Structure formats: structure tokens, C-alpha cells
Amino acid sequence: MSHAQPAPHVGQNGFSVHTRGRGFCEITVKVAEAIAASHVQTGIAHVFVLHTSCSLLICENADPTVRDDLERWFSRVVPDGEPLFEHDAEGPDDMPAHVRSILTGVSLTVPVHGGKPQLGTWQGIYLWEHRREPHQRRVSVTVLGH
């Protein structure tokens, strides 16, 4: 006798993040709310930002100097106004923001356990704004599981 598994459940929710310009916005709680709204208890959540000049990452959430150090390192590696870049339609931070986004990524996959994101003790989910000016960013969370 075979035991058929119930069909996986898929839920999709989104939210907006208003950034204050270059820097980090913790979105762990908003991602957890999107997961809870899906009613999935065990599965995966795919988190995706619908923009090309910001990114998503899982990072240390206890000591903000970790994120400060990341910002300082990236400003050295991909500086604003780099003469190498031709694309500057929206200013000297335009192409550097795209490079930063490509290097760090626009999506994450997070395990879901007990209807919540399964993160380590010191892990948080962040949207990293790479433009100097404030922006309204849209994040989509697709949850698949049971």
C-alpha cells in the first residue's frame, strides 16, 4: 500500500521596503510574516527583490559593525564615480550599485520550519540598498512546502 504525500502548498506574498539610502534594512520580521501568511509549516521560502541596484543577504544581526565593515569594504572595491564605468545615467552611484547587486545577489532561499524562517542564532535577513538616495523597494516571498 502506497502512502500518497499531500500536494505541496505554495504561497506568495510581498512587501515594500522604504530605504533611507545606501545601507542595510533588516527584513527578517517581514519575511517571517510572509511565511506565516502562507500557512506552510515545513518547506522553503524564496525571497526575491525586484530591483537591480539593491540586494538581499543573510548577515550577522547582533553587531552592526559587521554591516558597517561590509559597506566600507564595498566602497573600496566598487567605488562611486569609478572612471572605468560608462553607465552613469542616474549618477556616479548608478553602475556601482548594479555591480554590488550582481556580486551579492537579489534572491535567497531560506528553510521553513514550524512555520518560521529557520535561521541561526545570529542571522538576520537584510535588504542592502546600494544607491545613495532613498528608494521604495519591492520584495516577493514565495513559500513552498507542507
Residue frames as qw, qx, qy, qz and C-alpha x, y, z in Angstrom:
[[0.000, 0.890, 0.456, 0.000, 0.00, 0.00, 0.00],
 [0.437, 0.274, -0.014, 0.857, 1.49, 3.33, -1.02],
 [0.194, -0.747, -0.420, 0.478, 1.06, 6.43, 1.03],
 [0.366, 0.677, 0.272, 0.578, 0.48, 9.42, -1.18],
 [0.327, -0.252, -0.248, 0.876, 2.06, 12.62, 0.03],
 [0.187, 0.844, 0.424, -0.271, -0.27, 15.60, 0.09],
 [0.512, 0.666, 0.169, 0.516, 0.37, 18.09, -2.67],
 [0.435, -0.159, -0.232, 0.856, 2.77, 20.81, -1.64],
 [0.009, 0.902, 0.402, -0.159, 1.27, 24.13, -0.74],
 [0.462, 0.229, 0.119, 0.849, 2.52, 27.30, -2.43],
 [0.114, -0.896, -0.368, 0.222, 2.01, 30.77, -1.04],
 [0.491, 0.288, 0.101, 0.816, 3.25, 34.06, -2.39],
 [0.207, -0.913, -0.304, 0.178, 3.27, 37.38, -0.60],
 [0.530, 0.417, -0.027, 0.738, 5.19, 40.57, -0.96],
 [0.334, -0.838, -0.271, 0.336, 6.03, 43.73, 0.86],
 [0.381, 0.815, -0.051, 0.433, 7.68, 47.08, 0.29],
 [0.660, -0.438, -0.166, 0.588, 10.78, 48.42, 2.00],
 [0.167, 0.966, 0.017, 0.199, 11.43, 52.15, 2.13],
 [0.773, -0.049, -0.158, 0.613, 15.20, 52.61, 2.30],
 [0.207, -0.927, -0.063, 0.308, 16.97, 55.67, 3.65],
 [0.351, 0.828, -0.433, -0.060, 19.64, 55.46, 1.00],
 [0.616, 0.379, -0.675, 0.143, 22.76, 53.32, 0.99],
 [0.234, -0.370, 0.725, -0.531, 22.79, 50.86, 3.85],
 [0.223, -0.089, -0.971, -0.020, 21.00, 47.90, 5.36],
 [0.600, -0.223, 0.071, -0.765, 17.33, 47.38, 6.23],
 [0.137, -0.075, 0.971, -0.180, 16.59, 44.29, 8.29],
 [0.607, 0.013, -0.315, -0.729, 13.59, 42.48, 6.79],
 [0.133, 0.063, -0.976, 0.163, 13.61, 39.30, 8.90],
 [0.302, 0.288, 0.654, -0.631, 10.26, 40.10, 10.54],
 [0.553, 0.445, -0.108, -0.696, 8.59, 40.94, 7.21],
 [0.425, 0.274, -0.822, -0.264, 9.85, 37.69, 5.67],
 [0.013, 0.067, 0.928, -0.366, 8.59, 35.77, 8.73],
 [0.444, 0.365, 0.372, -0.729, 5.18, 37.43, 8.33],
 [0.568, 0.403, -0.442, -0.565, 5.03, 36.43, 4.66],
 [0.275, 0.152, -0.949, 0.007, 5.93, 32.85, 5.59],
 [0.199, 0.190, 0.773, -0.571, 3.27, 32.76, 8.31],
 [0.529, 0.396, 0.058, -0.748, 0.66, 34.06, 5.85],
 [0.463, 0.315, -0.722, -0.405, 1.44, 31.12, 3.55],
 [0.845, -0.266, 0.220, -0.408, 0.47, 28.58, 6.27],
 [0.799, 0.329, -0.488, 0.123, 3.44, 26.42, 5.25],
 [0.726, -0.665, 0.168, -0.057, 4.97, 24.67, 8.27],
 [0.654, -0.375, 0.535, 0.381, 7.89, 22.87, 6.61],
 [0.686, 0.636, 0.291, 0.200, 9.46, 23.83, 3.30],
 [0.512, -0.070, 0.124, 0.847, 11.45, 26.62, 1.71],
 [0.141, 0.906, 0.259, -0.304, 10.95, 30.32, 1.21],
 [0.572, 0.274, 0.274, 0.723, 12.38, 32.02, -1.85],
 [0.109, -0.848, -0.207, 0.475, 12.95, 35.73, -1.18],
 [0.539, 0.334, 0.399, 0.663, 13.47, 37.94, -4.22],
 [0.036, -0.688, -0.141, 0.711, 13.95, 41.70, -4.60],
 [0.569, 0.638, 0.487, 0.181, 12.54, 43.14, -7.84],
 [0.082, 0.980, -0.128, -0.125, 15.31, 45.68, -8.45],
 [0.852, 0.354, -0.114, 0.368, 18.82, 45.83, -9.93],
 [0.272, 0.627, -0.338, 0.647, 20.52, 48.27, -7.57],
 [0.517, -0.524, 0.472, -0.484, 19.93, 46.65, -4.20],
 [0.539, 0.182, -0.821, -0.042, 20.45, 43.12, -2.93],
 [0.809, -0.476, -0.021, -0.344, 19.49, 40.59, -0.29],
 [0.472, 0.378, -0.737, 0.301, 21.73, 38.83, 2.17],
 [0.791, -0.553, -0.261, -0.019, 21.80, 36.86, 5.37],
 [0.353, 0.571, -0.402, 0.623, 24.19, 38.54, 7.76],
 [0.372, -0.155, -0.645, 0.650, 25.20, 38.89, 11.39],
 [0.228, -0.726, -0.421, -0.493, 22.32, 40.55, 13.24],
 [0.613, -0.654, -0.333, 0.294, 23.87, 41.22, 16.66],
 [0.439, -0.539, 0.100, 0.712, 26.79, 43.52, 15.89],
 [0.463, 0.850, 0.210, -0.138, 26.10, 46.33, 13.38],
 [0.137, -0.769, 0.487, 0.390, 29.81, 46.87, 12.82],
 [0.571, 0.044, 0.765, 0.294, 29.77, 43.74, 10.62],
 [0.440, 0.742, 0.490, 0.127, 27.45, 45.54, 8.19],
 [0.022, -0.960, 0.135, 0.243, 29.45, 48.77, 8.53],
 [0.431, -0.479, 0.655, 0.394, 32.61, 46.84, 7.63],
 [0.560, 0.367, 0.695, 0.261, 30.88, 45.33, 4.58],
 [0.279, 0.927, 0.247, -0.034, 29.84, 48.78, 3.40],
 [0.182, -0.856, 0.374, 0.306, 33.37, 50.14, 3.84],
 [0.542, -0.188, 0.733, 0.366, 34.88, 47.16, 2.00],
 [0.507, 0.581, 0.602, 0.207, 32.45, 47.50, -0.92],
 [0.134, 0.975, 0.048, -0.170, 33.08, 51.26, -1.15],
 [0.297, -0.659, 0.578, 0.377, 36.75, 50.41, -1.67],
 [0.490, 0.032, 0.816, 0.305, 36.15, 47.56, -4.16],
 [0.225, 0.580, 0.643, 0.447, 33.32, 49.24, -6.15],
 [0.166, -0.403, -0.248, 0.865, 33.68, 53.00, -5.61],
 [0.329, 0.831, 0.405, -0.195, 31.16, 55.57, -6.79],
 [0.224, 0.920, -0.172, -0.270, 32.31, 57.50, -9.83],
 [0.684, -0.246, 0.579, 0.368, 34.73, 54.79, -10.96],
 [0.257, 0.636, -0.340, -0.643, 36.05, 56.06, -14.33],
 [0.161, -0.099, 0.942, 0.276, 36.02, 52.50, -15.70],
 [0.286, 0.497, 0.801, -0.173, 32.20, 52.59, -15.82],
 [0.029, 0.177, 0.459, 0.870, 30.39, 54.10, -18.80],
 [0.334, -0.596, -0.655, -0.321, 26.86, 53.60, -17.42],
 [0.220, -0.199, -0.475, 0.828, 26.09, 56.60, -15.21],
 [0.117, -0.516, -0.555, -0.642, 22.60, 57.59, -16.40],
 [0.496, -0.766, -0.350, -0.213, 21.39, 58.14, -12.83],
 [0.281, -0.900, 0.284, -0.175, 24.62, 59.47, -11.33],
 [0.242, 0.623, -0.730, 0.142, 28.01, 58.27, -10.12],
 [0.426, -0.224, 0.800, -0.360, 26.48, 55.57, -7.87],
 [0.795, 0.282, -0.058, -0.534, 24.43, 54.04, -10.72],
 [0.755, 0.354, -0.550, -0.051, 26.78, 51.41, -12.15],
 [0.094, 0.351, -0.808, 0.464, 28.49, 50.70, -8.80],
 [0.618, -0.060, 0.450, -0.642, 25.02, 49.88, -7.40],
 [0.877, 0.280, -0.205, -0.333, 24.45, 47.40, -10.23],
 [0.513, 0.426, -0.716, 0.208, 27.84, 45.75, -9.66],
 [0.209, -0.279, 0.715, -0.606, 27.21, 45.48, -5.92],
 [0.778, 0.070, 0.213, -0.587, 23.80, 43.93, -6.58],
 [0.823, 0.356, -0.414, -0.155, 25.24, 41.38, -9.00],
 [0.331, 0.422, -0.761, 0.365, 28.05, 40.44, -6.61],
 [0.226, -0.143, 0.724, -0.636, 25.77, 39.99, -3.60],
 [0.072, -0.238, -0.945, -0.213, 22.59, 38.69, -5.26],
 [0.383, -0.165, -0.077, -0.905, 18.92, 39.53, -5.50],
 [0.816, -0.242, -0.297, -0.433, 17.48, 36.32, -4.05],
 [0.147, -0.392, 0.824, -0.381, 17.77, 34.00, -1.07],
 [0.728, -0.202, -0.581, -0.301, 16.39, 30.58, -0.24],
 [0.220, -0.411, 0.620, -0.631, 15.57, 30.10, 3.43],
 [0.312, -0.177, -0.933, 0.001, 14.40, 26.86, 5.08],
 [0.517, -0.404, 0.006, -0.755, 10.99, 26.99, 6.76],
 [0.424, -0.098, -0.869, 0.234, 10.47, 25.01, 9.96],
 [0.158, -0.496, -0.690, 0.503, 7.48, 25.33, 12.27],
 [0.171, 0.862, 0.461, 0.126, 6.00, 28.00, 10.03],
 [0.197, -0.939, 0.125, 0.254, 9.02, 30.29, 10.55],
 [0.565, 0.708, -0.405, 0.123, 12.27, 31.03, 8.76],
 [0.908, -0.348, -0.023, 0.233, 14.92, 28.66, 10.08],
 [0.326, 0.817, -0.283, 0.382, 17.85, 30.96, 10.79],
 [0.665, -0.017, -0.516, 0.539, 20.88, 30.65, 13.02],
 [0.409, -0.670, -0.429, 0.446, 21.10, 32.50, 16.33],
 [0.230, -0.596, 0.070, 0.766, 22.99, 35.46, 14.90],
 [0.245, 0.172, 0.662, 0.688, 21.45, 35.52, 11.40],
 [0.296, 0.631, 0.359, -0.621, 19.15, 38.18, 10.03],
 [0.505, 0.479, 0.573, 0.433, 17.76, 38.80, 6.55],
 [0.124, -0.650, -0.024, 0.749, 18.67, 42.18, 5.08],
 [0.538, 0.762, 0.274, 0.233, 17.89, 44.28, 2.07],
 [0.509, -0.420, 0.130, 0.740, 21.07, 46.17, 1.18],
 [0.360, 0.908, 0.200, -0.083, 20.38, 49.43, -0.61],
 [0.703, -0.052, 0.227, 0.672, 23.26, 50.33, -2.92],
 [0.221, 0.692, 0.257, 0.638, 22.01, 53.74, -4.10],
 [0.238, 0.066, -0.383, 0.890, 22.74, 56.92, -2.15],
 [0.383, -0.176, -0.026, -0.907, 19.18, 58.23, -2.33],
 [0.490, 0.065, 0.725, -0.480, 16.14, 56.67, -0.58],
 [0.370, 0.083, -0.710, -0.594, 14.11, 54.20, -2.64],
 [0.774, -0.039, 0.334, -0.536, 10.93, 52.16, -2.35],
 [0.165, 0.335, -0.904, -0.208, 11.88, 48.51, -2.92],
 [0.848, -0.040, -0.035, -0.527, 9.56, 45.58, -3.56],
 [0.085, -0.346, 0.930, -0.093, 10.30, 42.11, -2.15],
 [0.812, -0.003, -0.314, -0.492, 8.49, 38.93, -3.14],
 [0.285, -0.339, 0.858, -0.261, 8.39, 35.85, -0.89],
 [0.780, 0.091, -0.436, -0.439, 7.31, 32.53, -2.42],
 [0.407, -0.375, 0.760, -0.340, 6.87, 29.68, 0.06],
 [0.744, 0.151, -0.553, -0.344, 6.66, 26.02, -0.97],
 [0.078, 0.230, -0.898, 0.367, 6.04, 23.15, 1.41],
 [0.474, -0.405, -0.762, -0.174, 3.52, 21.45, 3.67]]
